Amino acid sequence: MANRWAIANGNWSATATWSGSIKPVAGDDVYSNNFTVNIDESFDVGSLRNAASASAIVAGGTFNFNSGSISGSVTGATPLSTNNATLLTFSHTTGAVTASFTNNITNGTGNLISYTGNGDLNFNVPNFGTSGHVTFTNYISKTGAGTLTLNANINPFQVGLNTVTNNFLSSTNGNVIINGNIGNSINNGSNNNIRTISVTAGTLTINGNVLPPAAYVSTNQTINMTGGTSLTINGQLLPGVGFNVNTAVPTTINGNVNSVTSYNALVTSNTLTVNGNLYGFNGTAPIYTVSANTININGNIFAQSGYGVYSATLAAIINITGSVYAGQYPAVAVLGGGTVYLTGGNIYNYKGINAIWSPNLFIDSTVTTWQINTSRETTKTLYVSGTFPNLPAISNVRSGSAYGPSNSLVGTMKVPSSQDVRSGVAVDATTGSAQLNAADIISAINASNDPLAIRLKSILTDKTAGNLMSQYNNV
């Protein structure tokens, strides 16, 4: 292991770029030394740094990936040490670059990554964050049209004591895929416009859970997507304190959505589809809509101590296919002229609180149950016409007996009378009383083709023998 630093602007592959005319090798700590090093080949080193150090190494400079189809591997215990200058730039126009870091990235005092190229970037690191009180504008800035795939968990700590906009990841072009969980440990309520992820163009896909900030400020969010094509979250929106997701694009959440303590968990002004369950508590709502959009909820909605869905717009349309449970609040609250369509599941009110509070409510025939409460808080259940709860099957009801709503069902089960059932055998509400006699036995033997019956029919009786002898004597 050795320190290796650039002595001129140039390519990684050129020995003239490096101190001692020696290219870095595995385990080396590599410094840009206020120069730009263009990475034109794959490498494996201990760390990449643009901070100052001994041996006359000065701060500044960058490592620029300007060629596609290459990879860089950083395996040291302290993989990155940045200064105010951007440490890594990705300007490759085609192909894919893979940058892999064995250890967590949790240090840095400035902007870290600038991604301007149209080629794709795969960035691999176990956990990605910042140290406390870091001031930067965009820790990762993406303006290129390529796809960024970030294989990491993200959880920035307190970032900056200033009030300017800070984004851990800002994307204004192309697509972003994050394979990991996303958090936001901001805990200073005086900071404004601080987001973990801010997207204004392209698509954003998160294959993990999303955790809200540790403190509430209305302009601070874990995800702020004001433009682009779509947002997809395949994990859950977890409970917490601050504002979790603000989205103005078509959004799909495949996991559960939990409300937070101080604000609604997700604020949307576009089409939203949730395939998980909603859990509302602390007087807030997992879903809050502010415009004439459509919300599709394919899971169940549980209003515990907060709303499940809260709509402040007159023209919102809310489609629900799961069951809706009121708690201390309505599960769905729609102001003005919004409309709720319940096309599956059931409705469960709670202590006089309606599960759905909407001036326009349409209930599909597939909804079978509406549970309400009386003034004494006893539960009553209303059933949709045509629904027959807890009724026996037609085949289990005595033949000819009409039952059910308006006697619309007629039983088909036939029950023999006790006179036709052998004595002592249970039948209906009694036991059988039928007795066998000799005539019954003889008739059964005569009518049967059973081998034993055939032999019995051939037995020579006294009477038959006497008749045969009498006939013999008369011969």
Secondary structure as UniProt FT lines:
FT   STRAND          3..6
FT   STRAND          10..11
FT   TURN            12..13
FT   HELIX           15..17
FT   HELIX           19..21
FT   TURN            26..27
FT   STRAND          29..31
FT   TURN            33..34
FT   STRAND          36..39
FT   STRAND          43..45
FT   STRAND          47..49
FT   TURN            54..56
FT   STRAND          62..65
FT   STRAND          70..74
FT   STRAND          80..81
FT   STRAND          88..90
FT   STRAND          96..101
FT   STRAND          113..115
FT   STRAND          120..128
FT   TURN            132..133
FT   STRAND          138..142
FT   STRAND          148..154
FT   STRAND          166..171
FT   STRAND          176..178
FT   TURN            189..190
FT   STRAND          194..199
FT   STRAND          203..206
FT   TURN            218..219
FT   STRAND          221..225
FT   STRAND          230..233
FT   STRAND          245..247
FT   STRAND          251..253
FT   STRAND          257..258
FT   STRAND          266..268
FT   STRAND          272..274
FT   STRAND          278..280
FT   TURN            282..283
FT   STRAND          287..289
FT   STRAND          294..297
FT   STRAND          301..303
FT   STRAND          309..311
FT   TURN            314..315
FT   STRAND          317..320
FT   STRAND          324..325
FT   STRAND          332..334
FT   TURN            336..337
FT   STRAND          339..342
FT   STRAND          347..348
FT   TURN            351..352
FT   STRAND          356..357
FT   STRAND          360..363
FT   TURN            365..366
FT   STRAND          369..373
FT   TURN            375..376
FT   STRAND          379..383
FT   TURN            385..386
FT   TURN            389..390
FT   HELIX           394..396
FT   TURN            399..400
FT   STRAND          402..403
FT   HELIX           405..407
FT   STRAND          409..410
FT   HELIX           418..420
FT   STRAND          422..423
FT   STRAND          426..427
FT   TURN            428..429
FT   STRAND          430..432
FT   HELIX           438..447
FT   HELIX           451..457
FT   HELIX           462..473
//
